[in-house]
Amino acid sequence: MGAVVFIGAGPGTADLITVRGARRLAEADVVLYDALTDPALRDLAPLAQWLHVGKRGFRDDSTGQQDINALLVHHAQHSKLVVRLKGGDPSMFGRLEEELEALAEAGIASEVIPGVTAALAAAAASKRPLTRRGDGRSLSMTTAMTRTGDMHATRTADTEVFYMAGKQLAALAARLIDAGWPEGTPVSVVSRAGWPDARHSDHTIATLPDASEQHAGRPAVVTVGAGARPLNASLTEANLTQVSSDEPLKSRVPPDGGTSSSPSIPSEP
Ligand code: SAH
Protein backbone atom coordinates (compact mmCIF):
# COMPACT_ATOMS: atom_id res chain seq x y z
CA MET A 1 0.00 0.00 0.00
CA GLY A 2 1.42 3.38 -1.03
CA ALA A 3 0.72 6.98 -0.07
CA VAL A 4 -0.70 10.01 -1.84
CA VAL A 5 0.93 13.43 -1.85
CA PHE A 6 -1.16 16.40 -2.93
CA ILE A 7 1.09 18.99 -4.51
CA GLY A 8 0.22 22.56 -5.45
CA ALA A 9 1.71 23.14 -8.90
CA GLY A 10 1.29 26.90 -8.68
CA PRO A 11 -0.87 28.88 -11.10
CA GLY A 12 1.45 29.23 -14.09
CA THR A 13 4.71 27.98 -15.51
CA ALA A 14 6.45 24.99 -13.96
CA ASP A 15 8.96 27.06 -12.00
CA LEU A 16 6.22 28.33 -9.68
CA ILE A 17 6.04 24.95 -7.93
CA THR A 18 7.74 24.91 -4.51
CA VAL A 19 11.12 23.22 -4.07
CA ARG A 20 9.49 20.68 -1.78
CA GLY A 21 6.76 20.03 -4.32
CA ALA A 22 9.32 19.50 -7.09
CA ARG A 23 11.33 17.07 -4.96
CA ARG A 24 8.30 14.98 -4.04
CA LEU A 25 7.02 15.03 -7.62
CA ALA A 26 10.35 13.54 -8.76
CA GLU A 27 9.66 10.50 -6.52
CA ALA A 28 6.22 9.78 -7.99
CA ASP A 29 5.26 6.47 -9.60
CA VAL A 30 1.89 7.83 -10.76
CA VAL A 31 0.79 11.46 -11.22
CA LEU A 32 -2.89 12.42 -11.44
CA TYR A 33 -2.90 15.97 -12.75
CA ASP A 34 -5.39 18.76 -13.44
CA ALA A 35 -6.05 20.77 -16.59
CA LEU A 36 -4.43 24.01 -15.40
CA THR A 37 -1.01 22.54 -14.57
CA ASP A 38 1.99 23.25 -16.84
CA PRO A 39 2.85 20.24 -19.06
CA ALA A 40 6.54 21.13 -18.53
CA LEU A 41 6.21 19.67 -15.01
CA ARG A 42 6.46 16.25 -16.65
CA ASP A 43 10.19 16.80 -16.96
CA LEU A 44 10.40 16.55 -13.16
CA ALA A 45 9.01 13.00 -13.16
CA PRO A 46 9.66 11.62 -16.65
CA LEU A 47 9.39 7.96 -15.64
CA ALA A 48 6.10 8.29 -13.76
CA GLN A 49 2.76 7.36 -15.29
CA TRP A 50 0.94 10.66 -15.95
CA LEU A 51 -2.88 10.57 -15.94
CA HIS A 52 -4.98 13.58 -16.85
CA VAL A 53 -8.03 13.92 -14.58
CA GLY A 54 -8.75 17.62 -15.16
CA LYS A 55 -12.05 19.37 -15.31
CA ARG A 56 -12.64 22.98 -16.28
CA GLY A 57 -15.40 25.26 -15.03
CA PHE A 58 -18.21 24.47 -12.66
CA ARG A 59 -20.66 21.74 -13.38
CA ASP A 60 -22.36 19.08 -11.38
CA ASP A 61 -19.51 16.67 -11.77
CA SER A 62 -19.97 14.55 -8.68
CA THR A 63 -19.51 11.43 -10.84
CA GLY A 64 -16.25 12.81 -12.19
CA GLN A 65 -15.10 13.55 -8.67
CA GLN A 66 -15.99 10.03 -7.53
CA ASP A 67 -13.98 8.62 -10.44
CA ILE A 68 -10.98 10.69 -9.36
CA ASN A 69 -11.35 9.51 -5.75
CA ALA A 70 -11.52 5.88 -6.94
CA LEU A 71 -8.47 6.35 -9.19
CA LEU A 72 -6.48 7.81 -6.30
CA VAL A 73 -7.35 4.88 -4.05
CA HIS A 74 -6.68 2.33 -6.80
CA HIS A 75 -3.25 3.68 -7.70
CA ALA A 76 -2.24 4.13 -4.06
CA GLN A 77 -3.05 0.44 -3.53
CA HIS A 78 -0.89 -0.61 -6.50
CA SER A 79 2.12 1.72 -6.35
CA LYS A 80 4.39 3.32 -3.80
CA LEU A 81 3.87 7.02 -4.32
CA VAL A 82 0.95 8.70 -6.05
CA VAL A 83 1.10 12.46 -6.63
CA ARG A 84 -2.12 14.39 -7.00
CA LEU A 85 -0.97 17.54 -8.80
CA LYS A 86 -3.36 20.47 -8.57
CA GLY A 87 -3.20 23.94 -10.09
CA GLY A 88 -2.39 26.74 -7.65
CA ASP A 89 -2.78 25.54 -4.08
CA PRO A 90 -4.56 22.23 -3.40
CA SER A 91 -6.57 23.76 -0.55
CA MET A 92 -8.13 26.46 -2.69
CA PHE A 93 -11.28 25.51 -4.63
CA GLY A 94 -9.78 22.15 -5.52
CA ARG A 95 -12.15 19.56 -3.98
CA LEU A 96 -9.34 18.57 -1.64
CA GLU A 97 -11.67 17.59 1.18
CA GLU A 98 -13.42 14.90 -0.88
CA GLU A 99 -10.13 13.39 -1.99
CA LEU A 100 -8.62 13.44 1.51
CA GLU A 101 -11.75 11.82 2.90
CA ALA A 102 -11.74 9.08 0.26
CA LEU A 103 -8.13 8.24 1.11
CA ALA A 104 -8.77 8.28 4.86
CA GLU A 105 -11.75 5.93 4.39
CA ALA A 106 -9.51 3.52 2.48
CA GLY A 107 -6.81 3.76 5.16
CA ILE A 108 -4.28 5.38 2.81
CA ALA A 109 -1.71 7.84 4.14
CA SER A 110 -1.66 11.33 2.61
CA GLU A 111 0.31 14.55 2.76
CA VAL A 112 -0.39 18.04 1.38
CA ILE A 113 2.28 20.34 -0.04
CA PRO A 114 1.07 23.91 -0.56
CA GLY A 115 1.35 25.94 -3.74
CA VAL A 116 1.04 29.54 -4.88
CA THR A 117 -2.64 30.29 -5.34
CA ALA A 118 -3.91 32.32 -8.33
CA ALA A 119 -4.79 35.38 -6.20
CA LEU A 120 -1.17 35.74 -5.14
CA ALA A 121 0.19 35.29 -8.66
CA ALA A 122 -2.29 37.92 -9.87
CA ALA A 123 -1.12 40.37 -7.20
CA ALA A 124 2.47 39.74 -8.30
CA ALA A 125 1.73 40.06 -12.03
CA SER A 126 -0.14 43.34 -11.56
CA LYS A 127 2.13 44.65 -8.78
CA ARG A 128 -0.94 45.33 -6.64
CA PRO A 129 -0.21 44.37 -3.05
CA LEU A 130 -3.27 42.62 -1.65
CA THR A 131 -2.89 44.33 1.72
CA ARG A 132 -2.39 48.08 2.12
CA ARG A 133 -1.40 50.00 5.19
CA GLY A 134 -4.44 51.69 6.64
CA ASP A 135 -7.36 50.65 4.48
CA GLY A 136 -6.38 47.21 3.21
CA ARG A 137 -6.20 45.18 6.37
CA SER A 138 -8.25 42.13 5.44
CA LEU A 139 -8.51 39.81 2.47
CA SER A 140 -11.19 37.41 1.32
CA MET A 141 -10.80 34.75 -1.37
CA THR A 142 -14.15 33.77 -2.73
CA THR A 143 -15.65 31.74 -5.51
CA ALA A 144 -18.18 33.85 -7.33
CA MET A 145 -19.95 30.78 -8.70
CA THR A 146 -22.50 28.99 -6.57
CA ARG A 147 -23.44 25.31 -6.88
CA THR A 148 -26.46 26.29 -8.94
CA GLY A 149 -24.32 28.32 -11.35
CA ASP A 150 -25.53 31.72 -10.09
CA MET A 151 -23.15 34.52 -9.25
CA HIS A 152 -22.71 35.57 -5.67
CA ALA A 153 -20.64 38.45 -4.28
CA THR A 154 -19.95 39.78 -0.82
CA ARG A 155 -18.33 42.69 0.94
CA THR A 156 -16.71 41.05 3.92
CA ALA A 157 -13.13 42.28 3.62
CA ASP A 158 -11.19 45.37 2.47
CA THR A 159 -9.96 43.37 -0.53
CA GLU A 160 -11.95 40.53 -2.09
CA VAL A 161 -10.50 38.22 -4.72
CA PHE A 162 -13.03 36.33 -6.79
CA TYR A 163 -12.16 33.02 -8.46
CA MET A 164 -14.17 31.38 -11.24
CA ALA A 165 -15.95 34.57 -12.26
CA GLY A 166 -14.33 35.12 -15.65
CA LYS A 167 -17.29 34.12 -17.78
CA GLN A 168 -19.83 36.32 -16.00
CA LEU A 169 -18.22 39.65 -15.20
CA ALA A 170 -21.38 41.68 -15.88
CA ALA A 171 -23.31 39.53 -13.41
CA LEU A 172 -20.46 39.82 -10.89
CA ALA A 173 -20.52 43.64 -11.21
CA ALA A 174 -24.26 43.67 -10.50
CA ARG A 175 -23.85 41.39 -7.46
CA LEU A 176 -21.01 43.59 -6.13
CA ILE A 177 -23.28 46.63 -6.26
CA ASP A 178 -26.00 44.60 -4.48
CA ALA A 179 -23.43 43.70 -1.81
CA GLY A 180 -22.84 47.41 -1.10
CA TRP A 181 -19.61 48.17 -3.00
CA PRO A 182 -19.66 51.71 -4.51
CA GLU A 183 -19.62 51.76 -8.34
CA GLY A 184 -16.28 53.55 -8.44
CA THR A 185 -14.44 50.87 -6.39
CA PRO A 186 -11.20 49.80 -8.12
CA VAL A 187 -11.22 46.36 -9.73
CA SER A 188 -8.19 44.58 -11.16
CA VAL A 189 -8.56 41.58 -13.48
CA VAL A 190 -5.63 39.27 -14.18
CA SER A 191 -5.87 36.26 -16.46
CA ARG A 192 -3.27 33.50 -16.85
CA ALA A 193 -1.30 34.93 -13.93
CA GLY A 194 2.09 33.29 -13.70
CA TRP A 195 2.27 32.53 -17.45
CA PRO A 196 4.34 34.54 -19.94
CA ASP A 197 1.13 35.72 -21.65
CA ALA A 198 -0.52 36.95 -18.41
CA ARG A 199 -2.89 39.85 -18.99
CA HIS A 200 -3.90 42.58 -16.55
CA SER A 201 -6.57 45.25 -16.83
CA ASP A 202 -7.88 47.93 -14.48
CA HIS A 203 -11.53 48.84 -14.05
CA THR A 204 -14.10 50.08 -11.62
CA ILE A 205 -17.15 48.03 -10.74
CA ALA A 206 -19.13 50.11 -13.26
CA THR A 207 -16.71 49.25 -16.09
CA LEU A 208 -15.96 45.66 -15.07
CA PRO A 209 -18.16 44.14 -17.84
CA ASP A 210 -15.67 45.62 -20.38
CA ALA A 211 -13.08 43.13 -19.13
CA SER A 212 -15.00 40.14 -20.52
CA GLU A 213 -13.64 40.46 -24.03
CA GLN A 214 -10.03 41.10 -22.94
CA HIS A 215 -9.90 37.98 -20.81
CA ALA A 216 -12.27 35.71 -22.75
CA GLY A 217 -11.45 32.01 -22.52
CA ARG A 218 -8.63 32.53 -20.00
CA PRO A 219 -8.64 31.62 -16.29
CA ALA A 220 -8.92 34.91 -14.42
CA VAL A 221 -9.19 36.30 -10.91
CA VAL A 222 -11.00 39.53 -10.10
CA THR A 223 -9.64 41.64 -7.25
CA VAL A 224 -11.98 44.24 -5.77
CA GLY A 225 -11.32 47.02 -3.26
CA ALA A 226 -8.16 48.32 -1.58
CA GLY A 227 -5.85 45.67 -3.05
CA ALA A 228 -6.93 46.52 -6.60
CA ARG A 229 -6.01 50.19 -6.33
CA PRO A 230 -3.18 51.29 -8.65
CA LEU A 231 -0.10 52.40 -6.77
CA ASN A 232 0.70 56.05 -6.41
CA ALA A 233 2.53 56.95 -9.67
CA SER A 234 5.65 58.34 -8.01
CA LEU A 235 5.98 55.22 -5.87
CA THR A 236 5.55 53.04 -8.94
CA GLU A 237 8.31 54.88 -10.76
CA ALA A 238 10.71 54.60 -7.84
CA ASN A 239 9.91 50.93 -7.48
CA LEU A 240 10.35 50.15 -11.16
CA THR A 241 13.65 52.05 -11.34
CA GLN A 242 14.93 49.88 -8.53
CA VAL A 243 13.76 46.62 -10.04
CA SER A 244 14.96 47.24 -13.54
CA SER A 245 17.56 49.89 -14.21
CA ASP A 246 18.43 48.53 -17.67
CA GLU A 247 15.06 49.27 -19.21
CA PRO A 248 13.76 52.80 -19.95
CA LEU A 249 11.18 53.64 -17.32
CA LYS A 250 8.81 55.17 -19.84
CA SER A 251 8.16 51.86 -21.54
CA ARG A 252 7.17 50.29 -18.24
CA VAL A 253 4.59 52.83 -17.10
CA PRO A 254 1.20 52.48 -18.76
CA PRO A 255 0.42 55.70 -20.70
CA ASP A 256 -3.28 55.26 -19.99
CA GLY A 257 -2.88 54.58 -16.28
CA GLY A 258 -3.08 50.86 -16.75
CA THR A 259 -6.16 50.00 -18.76
CA SER A 260 -4.06 47.92 -21.14
CA SER A 261 -1.82 44.96 -20.42
CA SER A 262 0.80 45.70 -17.78
CA PRO A 263 3.95 46.88 -19.58
CA SER A 264 6.23 44.48 -17.78
CA ILE A 265 4.16 41.55 -19.02
CA PRO A 266 4.66 40.43 -22.60
CA SER A 267 1.37 40.57 -24.47
CA GLU A 268 -0.13 37.71 -26.46
CA PRO A 269 2.04 36.55 -29.32
N1 SAH B 1 -6.48 25.72 -6.73
C1 SAH B 1 -6.45 26.84 -7.65
C2 SAH B 1 -7.83 27.36 -7.98
C3 SAH B 1 -8.69 26.37 -8.73
S1 SAH B 1 -10.25 27.01 -9.17
C4 SAH B 1 -5.57 27.96 -7.06
O1 SAH B 1 -5.19 27.87 -5.89
O2 SAH B 1 -5.25 28.91 -7.77
C5 SAH B 1 -9.96 27.60 -10.82
C6 SAH B 1 -9.99 29.12 -10.84
O3 SAH B 1 -8.76 29.62 -10.36
C7 SAH B 1 -10.15 29.71 -12.22
O4 SAH B 1 -11.51 29.79 -12.59
C8 SAH B 1 -9.57 31.10 -12.01
O5 SAH B 1 -10.48 31.96 -11.34
C9 SAH B 1 -8.43 30.81 -11.05
N2 SAH B 1 -7.15 30.61 -11.73
C10 SAH B 1 -6.47 29.47 -11.85
N3 SAH B 1 -5.29 29.66 -12.49
C11 SAH B 1 -5.24 30.98 -12.78
C12 SAH B 1 -4.27 31.82 -13.41
N4 SAH B 1 -3.13 31.32 -13.87
N5 SAH B 1 -4.55 33.15 -13.51
C13 SAH B 1 -5.69 33.66 -13.03
N6 SAH B 1 -6.64 32.91 -12.43
C14 SAH B 1 -6.42 31.60 -12.30
Residues whose N, C-alpha, C, O or C-beta is under 5 A from the ligand:
A	BS01	SAH	P11 G12 G87 G88 D89 M92 F93 G94 V116 T117 A118 F162 Y163 M164 A165 V190 S191 R192 A193 G194 P219 A220 V221
